[in-house]
Every structure is written in C-alpha cells, then in structure tokens.
C-alpha cells in the first residue's frame, strides 16, 4: 500500500481523535486538525513517509510522521508563538531556499552542477534534512545534507551504513 497525501491527512486526523482523552501528554493535540502533508523521501529519492502538520486554527501545534502503509510512526507536539500551515520551515527547521543557500557554500561554481534540494531522511525515520546532489561531468559525486542544525556531506551513493546497491 502506498499512502497518498489525502489519506495521510485522514490517518492523522483519525489518530488525533482517537487519543486517550485523559492523557495530559496529548492535551495540546486534542483540538488540532491535519494540515497539508509533506513527502519525505529516502536518499535514493523514493517516497518514504509523510510529515503532517497538526494545526490549531492556523498555528502548527504538532506533527505526525505517517508511514506509507498508513501507520503513525511518530506523533509530536511543541509550542510556537507564530507561524502557519504555509510556513513549514517552522516544522522542518529551514526551507528549501535556505537549504540551497547553505549548501551553495560548499559547491565549486563553474565546476560542479547542483540539484534543487529534496526533502529526505538520512538514515532512520526522523532524521530529516535537505539533500543537494552535486555532479561533475554529468555524474553525481557528492551529497550535501542541510538540516536546521548542520551542513554535512559525503560521496554520492554512500549511506551511513555503506555503499548503496
């Protein structure tokens, strides 16, 4: 089963409404509704799971990570004073344009070509980052990862566990 955007939203709403009513840990999420999901891909650029913002009015109050099989992998909440459904940088740390700007500091202009940032998880679910693939001579040679906390890189095609097949 491959979950589409609309069903990711539906699963998130159903999960929020089934939370135990007496559990104070989830009190902040009781009055939320699912916003527009964002697809998170793996480093091979294949769909992996959805991040669904949980909105209270237009404010992001939390998020759900929804697997493609329809299961909730993670539910989180946090306090934020501003922001909206349209401002997913609040949820991800930075937006794609900022990620590209930060990655650009490592790209040799005129020698290398870089892709637009792709939102991925680098390793386990929850380790989200923007991936900028850098190519020389038409072949990918480096991956630059940009998250809210850091910028790091490694050879293209190499996962944290080793070379991809």
C-alpha positions in Angstrom: 0.0 0.0 0.0 1.3 3.4 -0.9 -0.5 6.2 1.0 -1.3 9.4 -0.9 -1.4 12.9 0.5 -5.1 12.9 1.2 -5.1 9.6 3.1 -2.0 10.7 5.1 -4.1 13.6 6.3 -7.1 11.3 7.0 -5.0 8.9 9.0 -3.5 11.8 11.0 -7.0 13.2 11.8 -8.3 9.7 12.9 -5.2 9.2 15.1 -5.6 12.6 16.8 -9.3 12.0 17.5 -8.5 8.5 19.0 -6.0 9.8 21.6 -6.8 8.9 25.1 -9.0 11.7 26.5 -7.4 11.7 29.9 -3.8 11.7 28.9 -2.3 15.1 29.6 0.6 14.5 27.3 -1.7 14.8 24.3 -3.9 17.6 25.6 -2.2 20.1 23.2 -3.2 18.0 20.2 -6.8 17.3 21.0 -8.2 20.3 19.1 -5.9 20.1 16.1 -6.6 19.0 12.6 -4.2 17.7 10.0 -2.7 20.2 7.6 -1.0 19.7 4.2 1.4 16.7 4.3 5.0 16.9 3.1 6.5 13.9 1.5 9.8 12.7 2.9 11.9 10.6 0.6 14.9 8.3 1.2 18.3 9.3 -0.1 17.5 7.3 -3.3 14.7 9.9 -3.8 12.0 7.3 -3.4 8.9 8.2 -1.3 9.3 7.0 2.3 6.8 8.7 4.6 4.7 11.9 5.2 5.1 14.6 7.8 1.7 16.0 8.5 1.5 19.3 10.4 -1.2 19.3 13.2 -2.9 22.7 13.2 -4.8 24.5 15.9 -6.5 27.2 13.9 -3.6 28.3 11.6 -0.9 27.6 14.2 1.3 24.5 13.9 0.9 22.7 17.3 2.5 19.4 16.4 3.1 16.9 13.7 2.7 13.3 12.7 5.0 11.1 10.8 2.8 8.7 8.7 4.3 5.7 7.0 3.2 4.7 3.5 1.3 1.7 5.0 -0.9 4.1 6.9 0.7 3.6 10.4 1.7 6.5 12.6 5.4 6.3 13.3 5.7 9.3 15.5 3.5 12.0 17.0 5.0 15.2 18.3 3.9 18.5 19.8 5.6 21.8 20.5 4.7 25.3 21.4 5.1 28.0 18.9 4.1 31.7 19.1 3.6 32.3 15.4 3.7 30.6 12.0 1.1 29.0 9.8 0.4 25.9 7.8 2.1 27.7 4.9 5.3 28.1 6.9 6.6 24.6 7.1 10.1 25.9 7.8 8.8 26.1 11.4 8.4 22.3 11.3 11.5 21.4 9.3 13.9 24.0 10.7 14.6 25.7 7.3 13.0 25.9 3.9 14.4 24.7 0.6 15.8 28.1 -0.5 17.8 28.5 2.8 19.0 24.9 2.4 20.2 25.6 -1.1 22.0 28.8 0.1 23.8 26.9 2.9 24.7 24.0 0.5 26.0 26.6 -2.0 28.9 27.5 0.3 30.3 24.0 -0.5 29.7 23.9 -4.2 32.5 24.9 -6.6 30.8 27.3 -9.0 31.5 26.7 -12.7 32.9 23.3 -12.0 30.0 21.5 -10.4 26.3 21.3 -11.0 23.9 21.0 -8.1 20.3 19.8 -7.9 17.4 21.6 -6.2 17.1 20.5 -2.6 15.0 17.4 -2.0 13.5 16.7 1.5 14.8 13.3 2.7 15.6 11.3 5.8 19.2 10.4 6.0 19.1 7.1 7.8 16.4 6.5 10.3 12.9 8.0 10.2 13.0 11.4 11.9 16.5 12.3 10.7 15.2 14.8 8.1 17.4 17.0 6.0 17.5 18.7 2.7 19.6 16.8 0.1 21.5 18.7 -2.6 23.2 16.4 -5.1 26.4 17.7 -6.6 27.6 16.4 -10.0 30.8 16.8 -12.0 31.0 15.6 -15.6 27.3 14.6 -15.6 27.8 12.1 -12.7 26.7 12.6 -9.1 29.8 12.8 -6.9 28.7 14.4 -3.6 25.6 14.7 -1.4 25.3 17.8 0.7 22.8 17.5 3.6 21.4 20.6 5.3 19.3 20.4 8.4 18.4 23.1 10.9 21.4 22.1 13.0 24.2 21.4 10.5 25.5 21.1 7.0 27.5 17.9 6.2 28.4 15.9 3.1 29.6 12.5 1.8 30.2 10.8 -1.5 27.0 10.4 -3.6 25.6 6.8 -3.3 27.0 6.2 0.2 24.6 5.7 3.0 25.5 5.9 6.7 25.9 2.1 6.6 27.9 2.0 3.4 27.5 2.0 -0.4 24.0 1.6 -1.8 23.5 -1.2 -4.3 
